[in-house]
Amino acid sequence: MNIALFGSTIRLDWGFGNPNKTAALIASILIAIWVIPQIARALLHGKNGWKSVVFQKILWWATFCATGYCAFILLKTGSRGGAAAVFFGFSLLFVLSAKQKILSKGKIVAIFLLIGAVGVVASLMPQTGRFAPERSLQDASLHNRWLIWKNVPSMLVAAPDGWGLGKSGEIFIEWYQSPGRQERYRTLVNSHATWLVEFGWLLRIAYLFAWLTAFRLAWPDRCKEGESLEPFPNAPLGVLGTFFLAATFSSVAEEWQLWIVPGLMLGVCLFFRWRRKQWPNKKRFFTMVSAFVLGLILLVQVVGRLSNVFPLSVENGGETARIGCGPVGVVVAAGEKSRETPRDLRSVLGAWDSQQAIIWTRRLREGMLAEGENPRLIVFSEVYTVPPPGILKRAREIILLSPRFSPTEFSPEVLGKMKVFVGEFSSATPVAQEWMQRPECTVVLGMADYFEGWHDMVLGRQ
């Protein structure tokens, strides 16, 4: 198990391998425990006997003490995202409780004293040194998050069908990370962005609808005039807000255990709505949510297209990508498990003729080219099957790098358009020996299957 440190101090982790996930769980629990006195108050609504009053006070103050303890162990995680999430959730809880007039002056004073005490304790704990403004401004993790997140609109626009589950971090590195940076990412360090990028538009819209529906169900509705209903608990809304924000700052929602508390809180909302027979107006809700989602999609489309240096569209989870506008000028066939990545290709885009497009693909297939497109075709050694006849016929020039297929599989017409480069130490023998006997073949001394100068081939310099 990985142990997260700040300096020489261990950050609290409950076995997730990431203190941010532990912090998200603690933050959710800290807000969720307030549903206990709220449920008691609702179920005892209208019962003003001294036993009922004392019982509710005991529950409230016990929850208050438990909140202080949860805040203390949350600080031990050293998670800034967790701290921001719980601050948001607790603030929401406080504002809604004040609006519902369920907080006495004494309780309000106690809450502010608790916040002050937590601040004092935090200043004495080594883990919270990460919270210092000067430290945060110098922390690379915050800057790196911005470098990732600013590309999310472009990633959404480029892949209408999604980039594929589990591929977001790899796709960012290949297509969007600055060539000078070497950080590796598994996700986009944001659960929502990660899933939205990996999903297609249908699931993206469904995901947004799901969250908006959950927030609406958890929003405490006012009683109609003349009604005397028990108070609607506001802790569930606080938990959903806390969890949503925690999942925004880091990829924490991938742990199923962290969904248990928000799920229970949503169950509490449904129970009280059923009990009160008070449900949102379906037509109004659907209209408002649809307008919001549509507006968000339009904004993403505009921002995503404007922020792309080169127009990019992908298919099959990034297996095939089209870069640039106009007819296709070059097709790069990298192969299923090639070491050649779009990151390598991006190094030539600055000198590329933007009036033509490049297709980068791991698998060649018929139908990739439109009528009248006659590109240069570059095929890497990791392509083990002969390119489709239609593509070979259309290509104006074919460059093979240490090919895995025999020259006997091509017609004289196709061979006449070929330039073949075979490394002196190619692993494709005896096929390599066959090619070395051909006039269209050049033997590259000191090379195996990888060619450093393939970028120049894209530009037609070789």
C-alpha positions as CSV (number, residue, x, y, z in Angstrom):
1,M,0.0,0.0,0.0
2,N,1.2,3.5,-0.8
3,I,1.8,5.8,2.1
4,A,1.2,9.5,1.5
5,L,3.5,11.9,3.3
6,F,3.7,15.6,3.8
7,G,7.3,16.1,4.7
8,S,7.9,13.4,7.1
9,T,4.3,13.3,8.4
10,I,2.0,10.4,7.4
11,R,-1.3,11.6,6.0
12,L,-4.3,9.6,7.3
13,D,-5.5,6.9,4.9
14,W,-8.2,4.2,5.6
15,G,-6.8,1.8,3.0
16,F,-7.8,3.5,-0.2
17,G,-4.3,4.3,-1.2
18,N,-5.2,8.0,-1.4
19,P,-5.8,10.4,1.5
20,N,-8.2,12.4,-0.7
21,K,-10.6,9.4,-0.8
22,T,-10.4,9.0,2.9
23,A,-11.1,12.7,3.3
24,A,-14.1,12.5,1.0
25,L,-15.6,9.7,3.1
26,I,-15.0,11.5,6.4
27,A,-16.4,14.8,5.0
28,S,-19.6,12.9,3.9
29,I,-19.9,11.3,7.3
30,L,-19.4,14.6,9.1
31,I,-22.3,16.2,7.3
32,A,-24.5,13.0,7.2
33,I,-24.5,12.6,11.0
34,W,-26.6,15.8,11.2
35,V,-29.5,13.8,9.7
36,I,-30.0,12.0,13.0
37,P,-31.2,15.0,15.1
38,Q,-33.1,16.3,12.0
39,I,-35.0,13.0,11.6
40,A,-35.7,13.0,15.3
41,R,-37.0,16.5,15.1
42,A,-39.2,15.7,12.1
43,L,-40.7,12.5,13.6
44,L,-41.3,14.2,16.9
45,H,-42.9,17.2,15.2
46,G,-45.8,18.5,17.2
47,K,-44.7,16.7,20.4
48,N,-43.7,19.4,22.9
49,G,-43.3,17.3,26.0
50,W,-40.2,17.7,28.1
51,K,-39.0,14.2,27.3
52,S,-39.2,15.0,23.6
53,V,-37.4,18.3,24.0
54,V,-34.6,16.9,26.2
55,F,-34.1,13.9,23.8
56,Q,-33.7,16.3,20.8
57,K,-31.2,18.5,22.7
58,I,-29.1,15.5,23.7
59,L,-29.1,14.3,20.1
60,W,-28.1,17.7,18.8
61,W,-25.2,18.2,21.2
62,A,-24.0,14.6,20.7
63,T,-23.9,15.3,17.0
64,F,-22.1,18.6,17.6
65,C,-19.4,16.8,19.5
66,A,-19.1,14.0,16.8
67,T,-18.7,16.8,14.2
68,G,-15.7,18.2,16.1
69,Y,-14.1,14.7,16.2
70,C,-14.8,14.1,12.5
71,A,-13.2,17.5,11.7
72,F,-10.1,16.5,13.6
73,I,-9.6,13.3,11.8
74,L,-10.3,15.0,8.5
75,L,-7.5,17.4,9.1
76,K,-5.1,14.4,9.6
77,T,-5.6,13.5,5.9
78,G,-4.1,16.8,4.8
79,S,-6.6,16.9,2.0
80,R,-7.3,20.4,0.7
81,G,-10.1,19.1,-1.5
82,G,-11.7,17.3,1.4
83,A,-11.5,20.4,3.6
84,A,-13.0,22.6,0.9
85,A,-15.8,20.1,0.3
86,V,-16.7,19.8,4.0
87,F,-16.6,23.6,4.4
88,F,-19.0,24.0,1.5
89,G,-21.3,21.2,2.8
90,F,-21.3,22.6,6.4
91,S,-21.9,26.1,5.2
92,L,-24.9,24.9,3.1
93,L,-26.2,23.0,6.2
94,F,-25.8,26.1,8.4
95,V,-27.6,28.4,5.9
96,L,-30.5,26.1,5.3
97,S,-30.9,25.4,9.1
98,A,-30.9,29.2,9.7
99,K,-33.4,29.7,7.0
100,Q,-35.6,27.0,8.5
101,K,-35.2,28.7,11.9
102,I,-34.1,25.6,13.7
103,L,-31.0,27.1,15.3
104,S,-31.1,29.0,18.5
105,K,-28.7,31.8,19.3
106,G,-26.8,29.5,21.7
107,K,-26.3,26.9,19.0
108,I,-25.1,29.5,16.5
109,V,-22.5,30.7,18.9
110,A,-21.4,27.1,19.6
111,I,-21.0,26.4,15.9
112,F,-18.8,29.5,15.4
113,L,-16.8,28.5,18.5
114,L,-16.3,25.0,17.0
115,I,-15.2,26.5,13.7
116,G,-12.6,28.6,15.6
117,A,-11.4,25.7,17.6
118,V,-10.9,23.6,14.4
119,G,-8.9,26.5,12.9
120,V,-6.7,26.6,16.0
121,V,-6.1,22.8,16.0
122,A,-5.4,22.9,12.3
123,S,-2.7,25.5,12.8
124,L,-0.9,23.1,15.2
125,M,-1.1,20.0,13.0
126,P,1.8,19.2,10.6
127,Q,-0.5,17.7,7.9
128,T,-2.4,21.0,7.5
129,G,0.8,22.8,6.4
130,R,-0.4,21.9,2.9
131,F,-3.3,24.4,3.5
132,A,-1.0,27.4,3.8
133,P,-1.7,29.9,0.9
134,E,2.0,30.3,0.0
135,R,2.3,26.5,0.0
136,S,-0.7,26.0,-2.2
137,L,0.4,28.6,-4.7
138,Q,3.7,26.8,-5.1
139,D,2.2,23.3,-5.2
140,A,2.5,21.7,-8.6
141,S,-0.6,19.5,-8.1
142,L,-2.9,22.6,-8.2
143,H,-1.2,23.9,-11.4
144,N,-1.3,20.5,-13.0
145,R,-5.0,20.1,-12.3
146,W,-5.6,23.4,-14.2
147,L,-3.4,22.1,-17.1
148,I,-5.6,19.1,-17.3
149,W,-9.1,20.6,-16.7
150,K,-8.7,23.4,-19.2
151,N,-8.6,20.7,-22.0
152,V,-11.8,19.0,-20.9
153,P,-14.1,21.0,-23.3
154,S,-11.8,20.1,-26.2
155,M,-11.7,16.4,-25.2
156,L,-15.5,16.4,-25.0
157,V,-16.0,18.0,-28.4
158,A,-13.3,15.8,-30.1
159,A,-15.0,12.5,-29.1
160,P,-18.8,12.5,-29.4
161,D,-18.9,8.8,-28.7
162,G,-16.4,9.1,-25.8
163,W,-12.8,8.2,-25.4
164,G,-13.5,4.9,-23.7
165,L,-13.7,3.8,-20.1
166,G,-10.4,4.0,-18.3
167,K,-8.6,5.9,-21.1
168,S,-8.9,9.5,-20.0
169,G,-5.5,9.9,-18.4
170,E,-3.8,8.1,-21.3
171,I,-5.7,10.2,-23.8
172,F,-4.7,13.5,-22.1
173,I,-1.1,12.5,-22.2
174,E,-1.2,11.5,-25.8
175,W,-3.3,14.3,-27.3
176,Y,-3.2,17.3,-24.9
177,Q,-0.3,17.3,-22.5
178,S,2.5,19.7,-23.5
179,P,5.4,17.7,-25.0
180,G,7.8,19.2,-22.5
181,R,5.9,17.7,-19.5
182,Q,6.4,14.1,-18.4
183,E,3.7,13.7,-15.6
184,R,1.7,10.5,-15.9
185,Y,-2.0,10.4,-15.2
186,R,-4.5,7.6,-14.8
187,T,-7.5,9.9,-14.7
188,L,-8.2,13.6,-15.1
189,V,-7.9,14.1,-11.3
190,N,-11.7,14.9,-11.3
191,S,-14.3,12.1,-11.2
192,H,-16.9,14.1,-13.1
193,A,-14.5,15.2,-15.9
194,T,-13.0,11.7,-16.1
195,W,-16.4,10.0,-16.7
196,L,-17.8,12.7,-18.9
197,V,-14.8,12.5,-21.2
198,E,-14.8,8.7,-21.3
199,F,-18.6,8.5,-21.9
200,G,-20.4,9.4,-25.1
201,W,-22.9,12.2,-25.2
202,L,-25.9,10.0,-24.3
203,L,-24.3,8.9,-21.0
204,R,-22.9,12.4,-20.5
205,I,-26.4,13.9,-20.5
206,A,-27.7,11.0,-18.4
207,Y,-24.9,11.6,-15.8
208,L,-25.8,15.3,-15.6
209,F,-29.5,14.6,-15.3
210,A,-28.8,12.1,-12.5
211,W,-26.9,14.6,-10.4
212,L,-29.4,17.4,-11.0
213,T,-32.3,15.0,-10.1
214,A,-30.6,14.0,-6.9
215,F,-30.0,17.6,-5.9
216,R,-33.6,18.5,-6.6
217,L,-35.0,15.6,-4.6
218,A,-32.7,16.6,-1.7
219,W,-33.7,20.3,-1.8
220,P,-35.9,21.1,1.2
221,D,-39.3,22.3,-0.2
222,R,-41.4,24.8,1.7
223,C,-44.8,23.7,3.1
224,K,-47.8,25.1,1.2
225,E,-49.8,27.7,3.0
226,G,-52.0,26.1,5.6
227,E,-49.9,22.9,5.7
228,S,-48.2,21.7,8.9
229,L,-45.7,19.2,7.9
230,E,-42.6,17.9,9.7
231,P,-39.4,19.8,8.7
232,F,-37.6,18.3,5.7
233,P,-34.0,17.2,6.6
234,N,-31.3,19.4,5.0
235,A,-28.4,17.1,5.8
236,P,-28.9,15.0,2.6
237,L,-28.4,18.1,0.4
238,G,-25.3,19.0,2.3
239,V,-23.9,15.5,1.9
240,L,-24.6,15.5,-1.9
241,G,-22.9,18.9,-2.2
242,T,-19.9,17.8,-0.2
243,F,-19.4,14.5,-2.2
244,F,-19.9,16.3,-5.5
245,L,-17.3,18.9,-4.7
246,A,-14.8,16.3,-3.3
247,A,-15.2,14.4,-6.6
248,T,-14.5,17.6,-8.4
249,F,-11.1,18.1,-6.8
250,S,-9.9,14.5,-7.2
251,S,-10.9,11.2,-8.6
252,V,-12.5,9.9,-5.5
253,A,-15.9,8.7,-6.7
254,E,-14.4,5.7,-8.4
255,E,-14.5,4.0,-5.0
256,W,-17.9,2.4,-4.5
257,Q,-17.7,2.6,-0.7
258,L,-17.8,6.4,-1.0
259,W,-21.2,6.2,-2.6
260,I,-22.8,4.5,0.4
261,V,-23.3,7.6,2.5
262,P,-24.7,9.8,-0.4
263,G,-26.9,6.8,-1.4
264,L,-28.3,6.5,2.2
265,M,-29.0,10.3,2.3
266,L,-30.9,10.1,-1.0
267,G,-32.9,7.3,0.5
268,V,-33.8,9.6,3.4
269,C,-35.0,12.2,0.9
270,L,-37.2,9.7,-0.9
271,F,-38.7,8.5,2.4
272,F,-39.6,12.0,3.6
273,R,-41.0,12.9,0.2
274,W,-43.1,9.8,0.2
275,R,-44.2,10.5,3.8
276,R,-45.0,14.1,3.0
277,K,-46.5,13.3,-0.4
278,Q,-44.5,16.2,-1.7
279,W,-42.7,15.7,-5.1
280,P,-41.1,18.2,-7.5
281,N,-43.3,19.3,-10.4
282,K,-42.1,17.0,-13.2
283,K,-42.8,19.2,-16.1
284,R,-41.2,22.3,-14.6
285,F,-38.2,20.2,-13.4
286,F,-37.6,18.6,-16.8
287,T,-37.9,21.9,-18.6
288,M,-35.4,23.6,-16.3
289,V,-32.9,20.8,-16.3
290,S,-33.2,20.3,-20.1
291,A,-32.5,24.1,-20.6
292,F,-29.5,23.9,-18.2
293,V,-28.0,20.8,-19.8
294,L,-28.6,22.2,-23.4
295,G,-26.9,25.5,-22.4
296,L,-24.0,23.7,-20.9
297,I,-23.6,21.5,-24.0
298,L,-23.6,24.6,-26.2
299,L,-21.0,26.3,-24.0
300,V,-18.8,23.2,-24.1
301,Q,-19.0,23.1,-27.9
302,V,-18.0,26.7,-28.3
303,V,-15.2,26.6,-25.7
304,G,-14.0,23.2,-27.0
305,R,-13.8,24.3,-30.6
306,L,-12.2,27.7,-29.9
307,S,-9.5,26.2,-27.6
308,N,-8.3,23.6,-30.2
309,V,-5.2,24.6,-32.0
310,F,-5.9,21.9,-34.6
311,P,-9.5,20.6,-35.1
312,L,-9.6,17.0,-33.7
313,S,-12.2,14.4,-34.0
314,V,-11.8,10.7,-32.9
315,E,-13.6,7.4,-33.3
316,N,-13.7,4.1,-31.4
317,G,-12.3,5.5,-28.2
318,G,-9.3,7.2,-29.8
319,E,-8.4,4.3,-32.0
320,T,-8.7,6.6,-35.0
321,A,-8.2,10.4,-35.0
322,R,-8.5,13.1,-37.7
323,I,-6.5,16.2,-37.1
324,G,-6.9,19.4,-39.1
325,C,-9.3,20.5,-41.8
326,G,-9.7,19.8,-45.5
327,P,-8.9,16.6,-47.4
328,V,-6.6,14.0,-45.8
329,G,-3.0,14.5,-46.7
330,V,-1.4,11.8,-44.6
331,V,-2.6,8.6,-43.0
332,V,-0.4,7.3,-40.2
333,A,-1.0,3.6,-39.3
334,A,0.6,3.0,-35.9
335,G,-0.6,-0.5,-35.1
336,E,-2.5,-2.0,-32.1
337,K,0.4,-1.9,-29.7
338,S,2.7,0.6,-31.2
339,R,5.2,2.6,-29.2
340,E,4.3,5.5,-31.6
341,T,1.7,7.7,-30.1
342,P,-0.2,10.8,-31.0
343,R,2.1,12.6,-28.6
344,D,5.0,11.9,-31.1
345,L,2.8,13.0,-34.0
346,R,2.0,16.4,-32.4
347,S,5.6,17.4,-32.6
348,V,5.1,18.0,-36.4
349,L,1.8,19.8,-36.3
350,G,3.3,23.2,-36.0
351,A,4.8,22.8,-39.5
352,W,1.8,21.0,-41.0
353,D,-0.3,22.4,-43.8
354,S,-3.5,23.2,-42.0
355,Q,-5.4,23.0,-45.3
356,Q,-5.1,19.3,-45.1
357,A,-5.9,16.7,-42.4
358,I,-3.9,13.9,-40.9
359,I,-5.5,10.6,-39.9
360,W,-3.7,8.7,-37.1
361,T,-5.0,5.2,-36.5
362,R,-4.1,2.0,-34.8
363,R,-6.1,0.0,-37.4
364,L,-6.5,0.7,-41.1
365,R,-10.0,0.0,-42.6
366,E,-11.9,0.6,-45.8
367,G,-14.0,3.7,-45.9
368,M,-11.5,5.9,-44.0
369,L,-10.9,8.1,-47.0
370,A,-13.5,10.2,-48.9
371,E,-13.8,10.3,-52.6
372,G,-10.9,12.2,-54.2
373,E,-8.5,11.9,-51.2
374,N,-5.1,10.6,-52.2
375,P,-2.9,10.8,-49.1
376,R,0.6,9.7,-48.2
377,L,0.3,6.4,-46.3
378,I,2.9,5.7,-43.5
379,V,2.7,2.2,-42.0
380,F,4.7,1.2,-38.9
381,S,6.2,-2.2,-38.1
382,E,3.5,-2.9,-35.5
383,V,0.9,-3.2,-38.3
384,Y,0.7,-7.0,-38.9
385,T,-2.0,-7.1,-41.6
386,V,-1.7,-5.9,-45.2
387,P,-3.5,-2.5,-45.6
388,P,-6.9,-2.7,-47.2
389,P,-6.8,-2.6,-51.0
390,G,-9.0,0.5,-51.3
391,I,-6.5,2.5,-49.2
392,L,-3.5,1.1,-51.1
393,K,-5.1,2.1,-54.4
394,R,-6.0,5.6,-53.3
395,A,-2.6,6.4,-51.6
396,R,-0.3,8.5,-53.8
397,E,2.7,7.3,-51.9
398,I,3.2,4.4,-49.4
399,I,6.0,4.4,-46.8
400,L,6.5,1.1,-45.0
401,L,8.8,1.0,-41.9
402,S,10.2,-2.5,-41.2
403,P,7.0,-4.1,-42.6
404,R,5.7,-7.5,-41.3
405,F,4.2,-8.6,-44.6
406,S,6.0,-9.9,-47.7
407,P,6.4,-7.9,-50.9
408,T,4.7,-10.7,-52.8
409,E,1.4,-9.6,-51.2
410,F,1.4,-6.4,-53.3
411,S,0.7,-5.8,-57.0
412,P,3.3,-4.2,-59.2
413,E,1.2,-1.0,-59.3
414,V,1.2,-0.7,-55.5
415,L,4.9,-1.6,-55.3
416,G,5.7,1.2,-57.7
417,K,4.3,3.8,-55.2
418,M,6.3,2.4,-52.2
419,K,9.3,3.5,-50.2
420,V,10.3,0.8,-47.8
421,F,12.7,1.4,-44.9
422,V,14.1,-1.7,-43.1
423,G,16.3,-1.5,-40.1
424,E,19.6,-3.3,-40.2
425,F,18.5,-5.2,-37.1
426,S,14.8,-5.6,-37.9
427,S,12.9,-8.2,-36.0
428,A,10.8,-9.0,-39.0
429,T,13.2,-11.5,-40.6
430,P,12.9,-13.4,-42.9
431,V,10.4,-10.8,-44.3
432,A,13.1,-8.2,-43.9
433,Q,15.4,-10.2,-46.1
434,E,12.8,-10.3,-48.9
435,W,12.4,-6.5,-48.8
436,M,16.2,-5.9,-48.7
437,Q,16.4,-7.5,-52.2
438,R,13.8,-5.0,-53.6
439,P,14.8,-1.8,-55.3
440,E,12.2,0.2,-53.4
441,C,13.9,-0.7,-50.1
442,T,16.4,1.3,-48.1
443,V,18.3,-0.5,-45.3
444,V,18.8,1.8,-42.4
445,L,22.1,1.0,-40.7
446,G,22.2,0.7,-36.9
447,M,18.4,0.7,-36.6
448,A,15.9,-2.0,-35.6
449,D,12.2,-1.4,-36.1
450,Y,11.9,2.2,-34.8
451,F,12.9,5.2,-36.9
452,E,13.7,8.5,-35.3
453,G,13.0,10.5,-38.5
454,W,9.5,9.3,-39.1
455,H,8.1,12.7,-38.2
456,D,9.9,14.2,-41.3
457,M,8.1,11.5,-43.4
458,V,4.8,13.1,-42.4
459,L,6.0,16.4,-43.7
460,G,7.3,14.8,-46.9
461,R,10.9,15.5,-46.1
462,Q,11.9,11.9,-46.7
